[in-house]
């Protein structure tokens, strides 16, 4: 039996690509490459749908591989550049196909499949980009894109008669209607919406990441994971303040913190968990405490006692809740053009 390795995100397109191959009698092993910038498919509670439901229903195997360090390296310095924000789409596909090639060779598979659709993504899914990506990954001719195959060059598995080109498709563009119709044909009903993909395409998250890398060229994965949650403030080049927005974020901040971090909260009131990451001077502690008070249910009080904890040490700071001027001067966010241009001469 012929075998294929599939790049599997858990989304509709990659699932359909696998089902098209299963229908042709190909044994498919799906590989999901995890990183810190997307929905964590290993945590079923973090995605809008169960990404493993199709594998369970249709009987294909899914293996997980985390590309943490390698992926962060290409985010920082992509050979083929970033997209509109911090997304290194071409370098990302090259990296995943290189890893898939290693897995293909290790398992004796015959080719690789992906759920890419011609014209669906402006940077990486173009007719002139596919050959570039395949060449860089050293998989020329071995990558079959079943959903758009009839619009692309014939691949080696097709030439060898392993795959019938007549049973492949000619989907193109951003419309999801052809995929949804095919999903109905297969009886595939449990799949996530296309929203909620790579965080690097989101302007505010990308802005936070770019800001982090400007001050820290080699961030820890804790720093990367914290970018997803909370309100972020830059106190100094060596110090950030992160304030939770709800109970879920408070719990996540606690779970990501370590013995080097200061944790602040207002006891006896509804309060955000506030974390100081980096060098915590007395001034930084006072500012963080005032922010913690500002976002707590005690913000109406003239002075608030804020608990500060680090390792086994615990003490209190009495502060006034921070005013809007302090908040806005330190906030790390991609501001709208009207705010960016405020105070500058207009012509």
C-alpha positions in Angstrom: 0.0 0.0 0.0 1.3 3.5 -0.9 1.9 5.8 2.0 1.8 9.6 2.4 2.7 12.1 5.1 0.2 14.9 5.5 0.7 18.3 7.0 -2.3 18.5 9.3 -3.6 21.7 11.1 -6.9 20.2 12.1 -8.7 22.6 9.8 -11.0 21.9 6.9 -8.6 22.0 4.0 -5.9 19.8 5.5 -8.6 17.3 6.6 -10.1 17.2 3.1 -6.7 16.6 1.5 -6.3 13.5 3.7 -9.8 12.2 3.0 -9.2 12.6 -0.8 -6.1 10.4 -0.4 -7.8 7.9 1.8 -10.4 7.5 -0.9 -7.7 6.5 -3.3 -6.4 3.8 -0.9 -3.4 5.7 0.3 -2.3 5.1 3.9 -1.9 8.6 5.5 0.0 9.6 8.6 -0.8 13.1 9.6 1.8 15.3 11.3 0.8 18.4 13.2 3.6 20.9 13.8 3.1 22.9 16.9 4.5 26.3 17.7 3.7 29.1 20.2 1.9 31.3 17.7 -1.2 29.3 16.8 -4.0 27.2 18.3 -2.4 24.5 20.4 -3.8 21.4 18.8 -2.5 19.2 21.7 -4.9 21.1 24.0 -8.4 20.3 22.9 -9.9 22.9 25.1 -7.9 25.7 23.3 -9.5 25.2 19.8 -13.0 26.0 18.7 -13.6 22.4 17.6 -12.0 19.1 18.5 -9.2 19.0 15.9 -8.8 15.2 16.3 -12.5 14.4 15.6 -11.8 13.7 11.9 -8.9 11.4 12.7 -11.1 9.5 15.1 -14.0 9.3 12.7 -12.1 8.4 9.5 -9.3 6.4 11.0 -6.0 8.1 10.3 -3.1 8.6 12.7 -2.0 12.0 13.9 1.5 12.7 15.3 2.5 15.9 17.0 5.9 17.6 16.6 6.8 20.9 18.3 9.0 23.3 16.3 9.5 25.8 19.1 13.1 26.9 18.7 13.3 26.4 14.9 10.1 28.3 14.3 11.1 31.2 16.6 14.4 31.5 14.6 12.6 32.0 11.3 10.1 34.5 12.9 13.0 36.6 14.0 14.9 36.4 10.7 12.9 34.9 7.8 14.8 34.5 4.5 11.8 35.4 2.5 10.5 38.1 4.8 7.3 38.7 6.8 3.8 39.2 5.5 1.7 42.1 6.5 2.5 41.6 10.2 5.1 39.2 11.7 4.1 36.1 9.7 7.0 34.4 7.9 4.6 32.4 5.7 7.0 31.1 3.0 9.8 30.2 5.5 7.1 28.6 7.7 6.0 26.3 4.9 9.6 25.5 4.0 10.4 24.5 7.6 7.3 22.2 7.8 8.1 20.5 4.5 11.7 19.9 5.6 10.4 18.3 8.8 7.9 16.3 6.8 10.6 15.1 4.4 12.6 13.8 7.3 9.5 11.9 8.6 8.7 10.7 5.1 12.2 9.2 4.7 12.1 7.7 8.2 8.8 6.0 7.7 9.3 5.0 4.1 6.4 7.1 2.8 6.1 7.8 -0.9 5.1 11.5 -0.9 3.8 14.4 1.1 0.3 16.0 0.9 -0.9 19.4 2.1 -4.3 21.1 2.2 -3.1 24.2 0.5 -5.4 25.9 -2.0 -4.1 28.0 -4.9 -4.7 31.7 -4.3 -6.2 31.3 -0.8 -3.3 33.0 1.0 -1.5 35.9 -0.7 2.0 35.2 0.4 2.6 31.5 0.3 -0.2 29.9 -1.8 0.6 31.2 -5.2 1.4 29.2 -8.4 4.9 30.7 -8.6 5.6 30.2 -4.9 4.8 26.5 -4.6 7.8 25.5 -6.7 10.1 27.8 -4.7 8.9 26.4 -1.4 9.3 22.8 -2.6 12.8 23.4 -4.0 14.0 25.1 -0.8 12.6 22.1 1.2 14.2 19.7 -1.2 10.9 17.9 -2.0 10.5 18.8 -5.7 7.7 16.8 -7.2 6.9 15.0 -4.0 4.4 17.5 -2.6 0.8 16.8 -3.7 -1.8 19.5 -3.0 -5.0 17.5 -3.7 -7.5 20.3 -3.6 -5.7 22.3 -6.3 -3.7 19.6 -8.0 -5.4 19.9 -11.4 -4.3 23.6 -11.6 -0.7 22.6 -10.8 2.1 20.6 -12.4 1.9 16.8 -12.3 3.7 15.4 -9.3 5.8 12.3 -9.0 3.1 10.1 -7.3 0.8 11.0 -10.1 3.5 10.1 -12.7 4.1 6.8 -10.9 0.4 5.9 -11.0 0.1 5.9 -7.2 -2.4 8.7 -7.3 -5.1 9.2 -10.0 -5.2 12.8 -11.1 -8.8 12.4 -12.2 -9.8 12.1 -8.5 -8.1 15.3 -7.5 -9.6 18.9 -7.6 -9.1 22.3 -9.1 -10.1 24.6 -6.2 -8.7 28.1 -6.1 -9.3 31.4 -4.4 -10.6 32.4 -1.0 -14.1 31.1 -1.2 -14.8 28.1 1.1 -17.9 26.9 -0.7 -16.2 24.2 -2.8 -14.5 22.8 0.4 -17.8 22.9 2.3 -19.5 21.0 -0.5 -16.8 18.4 -0.5 -16.9 18.1 3.2 -20.6 17.3 3.0 -19.9 14.7 0.4 -17.5 13.0 2.8 -19.8 13.3 5.8 -17.3 15.7 7.5 -19.3 18.0 9.7 -17.1 18.7 12.7 -14.4 21.1 11.6 -13.2 24.5 12.9 -14.0 27.8 11.3 -11.1 29.4 9.3 -10.8 32.2 12.0 -8.3 31.9 14.9 -5.3 30.8 13.0 -1.7 32.1 13.2 -1.3 34.8 15.8 1.5 36.3 13.8 -1.1 37.6 11.3 -2.9 39.6 14.1 -1.8 43.2 14.2 -1.8 43.7 17.9 -0.1 40.4 18.7 2.5 41.0 16.1 3.1 44.5 17.5 3.7 43.0 21.0 6.1 40.4 19.6 8.0 43.0 17.6 8.3 45.1 20.7 9.5 42.2 22.8 12.2 41.3 20.3 13.3 44.9 20.1 14.3 44.7 23.8 15.0 41.0 24.1 16.7 39.3 21.1 16.5 35.8 22.8 13.2 35.7 24.7 12.2 32.7 26.8 9.2 30.7 25.7 7.5 32.0 28.9 7.8 35.6 27.5 6.3 34.4 24.1 3.4 32.7 25.8 2.6 35.7 28.0 2.1 37.8 24.8 -1.2 36.0 24.3 -2.8 37.3 27.5 -3.3 40.4 29.6 -2.6 44.0 29.2 1.1 44.7 28.5 3.1 47.7 29.6 6.8 48.5 29.1 8.3 50.2 32.1 12.0 50.0 31.0 14.1 48.1 28.5 14.6 45.4 31.2 11.1 45.4 32.7 7.6 44.6 31.6 4.3 44.7 33.6 1.5 42.4 32.6 -2.0 42.8 34.1 -4.6 40.1 33.8 -8.1 40.9 32.4 -10.2 38.1 33.9 -10.0 34.9 36.0 -8.8 32.8 33.2 -5.9 35.1 32.4 -5.1 35.5 36.0 -4.7 31.7 36.3 -2.6 31.6 33.1 -0.3 34.3 34.4 0.2 32.4 37.7 0.9 29.2 35.8 3.5 30.9 33.5 5.3 32.8 36.3 8.4 31.5 38.0 10.5 32.3 41.1 12.1 35.4 39.4 8.8 37.2 39.0 7.0 39.5 41.3 3.2 38.8 41.5 0.8 41.5 42.7 -2.9 41.6 43.6 -5.3 43.5 45.8 -6.6 41.2 48.5 -10.3 41.4 49.5 -11.4 42.9 46.2 -11.8 41.6 42.7 -8.3 42.0 41.4 -6.1 41.3 38.4 -3.0 39.3 38.8 -0.2 41.6 37.9 3.3 40.2 36.9 6.5 42.1 36.7 8.9 40.4 34.3 12.5 41.5 34.4 14.3 44.0 36.5 11.9 45.2 39.3 13.2 48.4 40.7 11.3 50.2 43.6 9.8 52.5 41.0 8.7 49.6 38.8 7.1 48.0 41.8 5.2 51.2 42.7 4.0 51.6 39.1 2.9 48.0 38.8 1.1 48.2 42.1 -0.7 51.3 41.0 -1.8 49.6 37.8 -3.0 46.6 39.8 -5.1 48.9 42.0 -6.4 50.8 38.9 -7.8 47.6 37.3 -9.1 46.2 40.6 -12.5 46.7 42.2 -10.8 49.0 44.7 -10.0 51.6 42.0 -12.4 54.1 43.5 -10.4 54.3 46.8 -7.9 57.1 47.2 -5.2 54.5 48.4 -5.1 50.8 48.0 -3.0 48.1 49.7 -1.4 45.9 47.1 0.1 42.5 48.0 3.5 41.8 46.4 4.8 38.2 46.4 8.1 36.8 45.2 9.4 33.4 46.2 8.6 33.1 49.9 8.6 36.9 50.5 5.3 38.8 50.8 4.7 42.4 51.7 2.3 45.3 51.0 2.6 48.6 49.0 0.1 51.4 49.7 -0.5 53.2 46.4 -2.9 55.4 44.5 -4.6 53.8 41.5 -2.8 54.7 38.3 -4.3 57.5 36.2 -4.9 57.2 32.5 -1.8 59.2 31.6 0.4 56.6 33.2 -1.6 53.7 31.7 -1.4 55.1 28.1 2.2 56.2 28.3 3.4 52.7 29.1 0.8 50.5 27.2 2.2 48.2 24.5 -0.4 48.2 21.8 -0.7 48.9 18.1 -2.5 52.3 18.4 -4.8 53.6 15.6 -3.3 56.2 13.3 -5.2 59.1 15.0 -3.4 58.3 18.3 0.0 57.8 16.6 -0.2 61.2 14.9 -1.6 63.1 17.9 0.6 66.1 18.7 2.4 66.1 15.4 2.1 68.9 12.8 -0.6 68.2 10.2 -0.4 69.5 6.6 
